[in-house]
Amino acid sequence: MIAVDIAIVIFGLCAMPAGYRMLVGPSRADRATAADLMVFLLIGMVALIGFRNNSGYTLDIVLVAALVAFLSTVSYARVLLRGDR
């Protein structure tokens, strides 16, 4: 369980520069990439917390959140490629 706690802390530390890039990013693509990273770090943290607490329903939450995050990434990439019309 110590390894899970260390992994949660590492995910939190990785979220700090991603949050900075999301707020200060020079372009919309940088901000979108950082937001996507933040979402997937949060999904990983939720999965680790569910593993640590031995809760089975957490996997369902993680799967739905990952699907929504993937679809939002694809749709935002499509908007960026199409341009501001």
Buried (B, 14 or more C-beta within 10 A) or exposed (E): EEEBEEBBEBBEEBBEEBBEBBEEBEEEEEBBBBBBBBBBBBBBBBBBBBBBEEEEEBEEBBEEBBEEBEEBBEEBBEEEEEEEE
